[in-house]
Amino acid sequence: MRRTHLIACAVAAAAATTLHAQQRPAVDNSRAPILQFESVPDPLKLPAGMNFGEVLSVAVNSKGTVVVLNHPGTATSGPLFGNATTNLLEFDSSGKYIGEIGKGVYGLGYAHSVRFDKYDNLWVVDKGTNSTMKFSPGPAWRVVLNLGRRPEGYDSWRYERPTQADARAGEGTFNGATDVAWDSNDNIYVSDGYVNSRIAKFDKNGNWIKSWGQFGRGGDHANENPGNINNPHNIQIDRNNNVYVGDRGNRRIQVFDTDGTFKYFLFLNAPYDKKHHPTLAPVPANAPDESAPWALCITPTPTQYLFVVDSEPGRLYKMSLDGKILGMLGISGHEMGQFNWPHGLACPNENTVYVADMNNWRVQKILIKSVATATR
């Protein structure tokens, strides 16, 4: 009797959460305006003979220092997936190349994200080694904290291509982690990511607190089943401690409080040309109305804005924190101002965005000029 009662209460609570999610209508972005912008030519100046490989992430600190997470395919730290490897490249505020950070660090194998916290510590999330590392500010760049644990070489055969069946959502460990963010009390949040499909929370010293979320589908229209996550690909937190999770596989952003209570969804639901040919796939037969968020960043300016980028139609969106698209730019492609699987964002202010343009093997520095026209 008691067990039946508990199950009924749990089902009712889940239904109430879903109902709450559906009671808030999606923001009408049908007439989102187009932004005028410039893509700065050659913003980061590599030495002669040196090139970027796949650029997965980019971060900018309070002094304007830029760190690029680069997969050159030729580093010597040892491949995890194919011949992909990682290096961290530092540039000054003018774009001058300074050097490489973290050579030989044990936790660097197939890194997925770099971020600076408000103290200019550099954080690196590595989905291949299941580590989240904190480096002290430059020029020392010393590892001062590691979360998670890299699988031993003896065990690594088990982790070559993990799937949902390999989910190991343990306390303090990761499986395919993707990104990191911090609340106003410096608690640490890791989107744990490709396999575990959850958010892991630690205190500022790296002690485990809790996790929430689980792998699951969002429904036919992406506005159902809050807490179900299909690859939390990016995470950001605003100054009011709202946690924004880029639920890429479910084509939505889920917003939670810092205890993991669901608040609302955001959608990239501006109209687009569904016949535009993607860079790396055929034209889909039934393209969805919402596109999938690939990367997020929130500006530190007094009025905070959320920037989001998708792979198709390949646009960068400037949004208010309640989900209104204030402007958008770009399309998928290979030219300047176009994107080919953009994978990471850094937005030091509301009119400057660095885009890790992954499959174009470059970083684009986007300067937003003004709103040009409204879509029809």
C-alpha positions as CSV (number, residue, x, y, z in Angstrom):
1,M,0.0,0.0,0.0
2,R,2.7,2.5,1.0
3,R,4.8,1.6,-2.1
4,T,1.8,2.2,-4.4
5,H,1.2,5.5,-2.7
6,L,4.8,6.6,-3.2
7,I,4.7,5.7,-6.8
8,A,1.5,7.6,-7.4
9,C,3.0,10.7,-5.7
10,A,6.1,10.4,-7.9
11,V,4.0,10.2,-11.1
12,A,1.9,13.1,-10.0
13,A,4.9,15.2,-9.3
14,A,6.4,14.4,-12.7
15,A,3.2,15.3,-14.4
16,A,3.0,18.5,-12.5
17,T,6.5,19.4,-13.7
18,T,5.6,18.7,-17.3
19,L,2.4,20.7,-17.0
20,H,4.4,23.6,-15.6
21,A,6.8,23.4,-18.5
22,Q,3.9,23.5,-21.0
23,Q,2.1,26.4,-19.3
24,R,4.8,28.8,-20.4
25,P,4.4,29.4,-24.2
26,A,7.5,29.6,-26.4
27,V,8.5,33.1,-27.2
28,D,7.3,34.2,-30.7
29,N,10.5,34.7,-32.7
30,S,8.8,34.6,-36.1
31,R,10.1,38.1,-36.9
32,A,13.5,38.0,-35.4
33,P,15.7,40.7,-37.0
34,I,18.9,40.2,-39.0
35,L,22.1,41.8,-37.5
36,Q,24.7,43.7,-39.5
37,F,28.1,42.5,-38.6
38,E,31.8,42.2,-39.5
39,S,33.9,39.1,-39.3
40,V,37.4,40.4,-38.5
41,P,40.0,39.0,-40.9
42,D,42.8,36.9,-39.2
43,P,41.9,37.9,-35.6
44,L,44.4,35.5,-34.1
45,K,47.9,35.5,-35.7
46,L,49.6,32.1,-35.7
47,P,53.3,31.9,-36.5
48,A,54.2,31.2,-40.1
49,G,53.7,27.5,-41.0
50,M,51.4,26.8,-38.1
51,N,47.7,26.2,-38.7
52,F,44.6,25.5,-36.6
53,G,42.9,22.1,-36.8
54,E,39.4,21.5,-35.5
55,V,38.8,24.4,-33.1
56,L,36.3,23.2,-30.5
57,S,36.3,26.1,-28.0
58,V,37.5,29.6,-27.3
59,A,37.7,31.6,-24.1
60,V,38.5,35.3,-23.3
61,N,39.5,36.5,-19.8
62,S,39.2,39.9,-18.2
63,K,42.5,41.1,-19.7
64,G,41.5,40.2,-23.2
65,T,43.7,37.1,-23.3
66,V,42.3,34.5,-25.7
67,V,42.7,30.8,-25.3
68,V,41.8,28.4,-28.2
69,L,41.1,24.7,-27.7
70,N,42.6,23.2,-30.8
71,H,42.6,19.7,-32.1
72,P,45.6,19.6,-34.5
73,G,45.6,15.8,-35.0
74,T,49.3,15.8,-34.7
75,A,50.1,16.4,-31.0
76,T,52.0,13.7,-29.1
77,S,49.9,13.3,-26.0
78,G,48.3,10.1,-27.4
79,P,45.1,9.7,-29.4
80,L,41.8,8.6,-27.8
81,F,39.5,8.7,-30.8
82,G,41.3,8.1,-34.1
83,N,44.2,10.6,-34.3
84,A,42.5,13.5,-32.6
85,T,44.5,15.2,-29.8
86,T,44.4,18.5,-28.0
87,N,46.5,21.6,-27.4
88,L,45.6,24.9,-25.8
89,L,46.9,28.0,-27.6
90,E,47.3,31.4,-25.9
91,F,47.0,34.8,-27.7
92,D,47.2,38.3,-26.2
93,S,44.4,40.9,-26.6
94,S,45.8,42.0,-29.9
95,G,45.7,38.5,-31.3
96,K,49.5,37.9,-31.1
97,Y,50.4,34.2,-30.5
98,I,52.0,33.7,-27.0
99,G,52.4,29.9,-26.8
100,E,50.9,26.6,-25.8
101,I,49.4,26.0,-22.3
102,G,49.5,22.7,-20.5
103,K,51.9,20.6,-22.5
104,G,51.9,17.1,-21.3
105,V,49.1,17.5,-18.7
106,Y,47.7,14.1,-17.9
107,G,44.1,15.2,-18.3
108,L,44.4,16.6,-21.8
109,G,43.4,14.0,-24.4
110,Y,40.3,15.0,-26.4
111,A,39.2,18.3,-24.7
112,H,35.7,19.7,-25.4
113,S,35.5,23.1,-23.8
114,V,37.6,25.9,-22.3
115,R,36.2,28.7,-20.0
116,F,37.6,31.4,-17.8
117,D,35.9,32.0,-14.4
118,K,35.5,35.5,-12.9
119,Y,39.0,35.1,-11.2
120,D,40.7,34.4,-14.6
121,N,41.3,30.8,-13.8
122,L,41.2,28.7,-16.9
123,W,39.1,25.6,-16.9
124,V,39.3,22.7,-19.4
125,V,36.7,20.0,-19.8
126,D,38.0,16.9,-21.5
127,K,35.4,14.4,-22.7
128,G,38.0,11.9,-23.7
129,T,39.8,11.7,-20.3
130,N,36.6,12.4,-18.3
131,S,38.5,15.2,-16.5
132,T,37.6,18.8,-15.6
133,M,40.8,20.8,-14.9
134,K,41.3,24.2,-13.3
135,F,44.5,26.1,-14.2
136,S,45.7,29.1,-12.2
137,P,45.8,32.4,-14.1
138,G,48.6,33.0,-16.6
139,P,51.5,33.2,-17.1
140,A,51.9,30.2,-14.7
141,W,48.9,28.2,-15.9
142,R,49.4,25.5,-13.2
143,V,46.8,22.8,-12.7
144,V,45.3,23.4,-9.2
145,L,42.2,21.2,-9.3
146,N,41.1,18.1,-11.2
147,L,37.6,16.7,-11.1
148,G,36.9,13.2,-12.4
149,R,39.5,10.7,-13.4
150,R,41.1,9.6,-16.6
151,P,40.7,5.9,-17.3
152,E,43.9,4.0,-16.9
153,G,45.6,2.8,-20.1
154,Y,44.7,-0.8,-19.1
155,D,41.0,0.1,-19.1
156,S,40.9,2.4,-22.0
157,W,39.6,-0.2,-24.5
158,R,36.3,0.0,-22.7
159,Y,35.8,3.7,-23.4
160,E,36.7,4.0,-27.1
161,R,33.1,4.6,-28.3
162,P,30.8,4.8,-25.2
163,T,27.1,4.8,-25.7
164,Q,24.1,5.3,-23.4
165,A,24.5,1.7,-22.3
166,D,27.8,2.7,-20.8
167,A,26.4,5.5,-18.6
168,R,28.1,5.5,-15.2
169,A,26.6,8.4,-13.4
170,G,28.7,8.0,-10.2
171,E,29.4,10.7,-7.6
172,G,32.5,12.6,-8.7
173,T,33.1,10.9,-12.0
174,F,32.1,11.8,-15.6
175,N,31.5,10.0,-18.9
176,G,31.8,12.3,-21.9
177,A,31.8,15.7,-20.0
178,T,31.3,18.7,-22.2
179,D,31.4,22.1,-20.3
180,V,31.6,23.9,-17.0
181,A,30.0,26.9,-15.3
182,W,29.9,28.6,-11.8
183,D,27.2,30.2,-9.7
184,S,27.5,33.3,-7.5
185,N,28.9,31.2,-4.6
186,D,31.5,29.6,-6.9
187,N,29.9,26.2,-6.9
188,I,31.0,24.3,-10.0
189,Y,28.6,22.8,-12.5
190,V,29.7,20.3,-15.2
191,S,27.5,19.2,-18.1
192,D,28.2,15.5,-18.1
193,G,27.5,15.1,-21.3
194,Y,27.6,12.7,-24.2
195,V,26.9,9.6,-22.1
196,N,25.7,10.4,-18.6
197,S,23.3,13.2,-19.8
198,R,23.2,15.0,-16.5
199,I,24.4,18.1,-14.7
200,A,27.0,17.4,-11.9
201,K,27.3,20.0,-9.1
202,F,30.4,20.5,-6.8
203,D,31.3,23.1,-4.2
204,K,34.1,25.6,-4.9
205,N,36.6,23.2,-3.5
206,G,35.6,20.4,-5.8
207,N,33.5,18.4,-3.2
208,W,30.5,16.5,-4.6
209,I,27.1,18.0,-3.9
210,K,24.5,16.4,-6.3
211,S,23.5,15.8,-9.9
212,W,20.2,16.0,-11.8
213,G,18.9,15.0,-15.2
214,Q,19.0,11.8,-17.2
215,F,19.1,10.7,-20.8
216,G,15.8,11.0,-22.6
217,R,13.8,12.5,-25.5
218,G,12.1,15.8,-25.4
219,G,9.0,14.9,-27.3
220,D,7.9,15.5,-30.9
221,H,7.9,19.3,-30.4
222,A,10.9,19.6,-28.1
223,N,8.7,21.1,-25.3
224,E,8.0,18.0,-23.2
225,N,9.7,15.9,-20.6
226,P,11.8,18.5,-18.7
227,G,14.9,17.0,-17.1
228,N,15.2,14.5,-20.0
229,I,18.5,15.5,-21.7
230,N,20.0,14.3,-24.9
231,N,23.6,15.5,-24.7
232,P,23.9,18.6,-22.5
233,H,26.5,20.1,-24.9
234,N,27.0,23.5,-23.2
235,I,26.2,25.1,-19.8
236,Q,26.0,28.7,-18.6
237,I,24.8,30.5,-15.4
238,D,23.5,34.1,-15.3
239,R,24.0,36.4,-12.3
240,N,20.6,35.4,-10.9
241,N,21.8,31.8,-10.7
242,N,19.7,30.5,-13.5
243,V,21.4,27.5,-15.1
244,Y,21.1,27.3,-18.9
245,V,21.7,23.8,-20.4
246,G,22.1,23.4,-24.1
247,D,20.1,20.2,-24.6
248,R,21.4,19.7,-28.1
249,G,19.9,16.4,-29.0
250,N,16.4,17.7,-28.0
251,R,16.7,21.0,-29.9
252,R,16.2,23.2,-26.8
253,I,17.8,25.0,-23.9
254,Q,16.5,23.9,-20.5
255,V,16.7,26.4,-17.6
256,F,17.0,25.2,-14.0
257,D,17.7,26.7,-10.6
258,T,20.9,25.7,-8.9
259,D,19.2,22.8,-7.1
260,G,18.1,21.3,-10.4
261,T,14.5,22.4,-10.4
262,F,13.3,22.9,-13.9
263,K,12.1,26.5,-14.7
264,Y,11.4,26.8,-18.5
265,F,12.6,26.0,-22.0
266,L,14.1,28.3,-24.6
267,F,14.0,27.6,-28.3
268,L,15.8,28.6,-31.5
269,N,12.6,28.9,-33.4
270,A,13.1,31.7,-35.9
271,P,12.1,30.7,-39.4
272,Y,14.8,29.5,-41.8
273,D,15.2,28.1,-45.3
274,K,14.7,24.4,-44.8
275,K,15.9,23.7,-48.3
276,H,19.4,25.2,-47.6
277,H,22.0,22.5,-48.1
278,P,23.9,21.7,-44.9
279,T,27.7,21.7,-45.1
280,L,28.0,18.0,-44.0
281,A,24.7,16.3,-44.6
282,P,21.9,16.1,-47.2
283,V,18.9,18.4,-47.0
284,P,16.6,16.8,-44.4
285,A,13.3,15.5,-45.6
286,N,11.4,16.9,-42.6
287,A,13.4,19.7,-41.1
288,P,12.2,20.7,-37.6
289,D,11.0,24.1,-36.7
290,E,13.5,24.4,-33.8
291,S,17.2,24.2,-34.5
292,A,19.7,22.6,-32.1
293,P,21.8,24.7,-29.7
294,W,25.5,23.8,-30.2
295,A,27.1,26.4,-28.0
296,L,26.1,29.1,-25.4
297,C,27.7,32.1,-23.8
298,I,26.3,34.8,-21.5
299,T,27.8,38.3,-21.5
300,P,29.3,39.8,-18.3
301,T,27.9,43.3,-19.2
302,P,25.4,45.0,-16.8
303,T,22.6,43.8,-19.1
304,Q,23.3,40.2,-19.7
305,Y,22.6,38.6,-23.1
306,L,22.6,35.0,-24.2
307,F,24.4,34.1,-27.4
308,V,23.7,30.8,-29.0
309,V,24.9,29.2,-32.2
310,D,23.5,26.2,-34.2
311,S,25.0,24.0,-36.9
312,E,22.0,24.3,-39.2
313,P,21.0,26.7,-40.5
314,G,24.3,27.9,-39.1
315,R,23.2,31.1,-37.3
316,L,24.5,33.0,-34.3
317,Y,21.6,34.3,-32.1
318,K,21.6,37.2,-29.7
319,M,18.9,36.6,-27.1
320,S,17.4,38.0,-24.0
321,L,17.6,35.7,-21.0
322,D,13.8,34.9,-21.4
323,G,14.4,33.5,-24.9
324,K,13.5,36.4,-27.2
325,I,15.8,36.4,-30.3
326,L,17.0,40.1,-30.4
327,G,18.9,39.5,-33.6
328,M,20.7,36.8,-35.6
329,L,23.3,36.5,-38.3
330,G,25.2,34.0,-40.5
331,I,24.4,30.8,-42.3
332,S,26.3,27.5,-42.7
333,G,29.1,27.6,-45.2
334,H,32.8,28.2,-45.7
335,E,33.1,31.9,-46.4
336,M,33.8,34.6,-43.7
337,G,30.7,35.2,-41.7
338,Q,29.5,31.7,-42.4
339,F,29.9,28.7,-40.0
340,N,30.7,25.0,-40.4
341,W,29.7,23.2,-37.2
342,P,30.4,26.1,-34.9
343,H,31.3,24.4,-31.6
344,G,32.1,27.1,-29.0
345,L,31.5,30.7,-28.1
346,A,33.1,33.5,-26.0
347,C,31.3,36.8,-25.7
348,P,33.3,39.4,-23.7
349,N,30.7,42.0,-24.4
350,E,27.3,42.3,-26.1
351,N,28.8,43.3,-29.5
352,T,31.8,41.0,-29.7
353,V,31.6,37.3,-30.1
354,Y,34.4,34.8,-30.8
355,V,33.2,31.7,-32.6
356,A,35.1,28.4,-32.6
357,D,34.3,27.6,-36.2
358,M,35.2,23.9,-35.8
359,N,35.1,22.4,-39.3
360,N,36.3,25.5,-41.0
361,W,39.5,25.2,-38.9
362,R,39.4,28.8,-37.6
363,V,38.2,31.2,-35.0
364,Q,36.0,34.0,-36.2
365,K,35.8,37.3,-34.3
366,I,32.3,38.7,-34.9
367,L,31.7,42.4,-34.4
368,I,27.9,43.2,-34.3
369,K,27.1,46.6,-35.8
370,S,23.4,47.1,-35.7
371,V,20.0,45.6,-36.5
372,A,19.4,45.8,-40.3
373,T,16.0,44.3,-41.2
374,A,13.3,42.2,-39.7
375,T,12.5,38.8,-41.2
376,R,9.2,38.3,-42.9
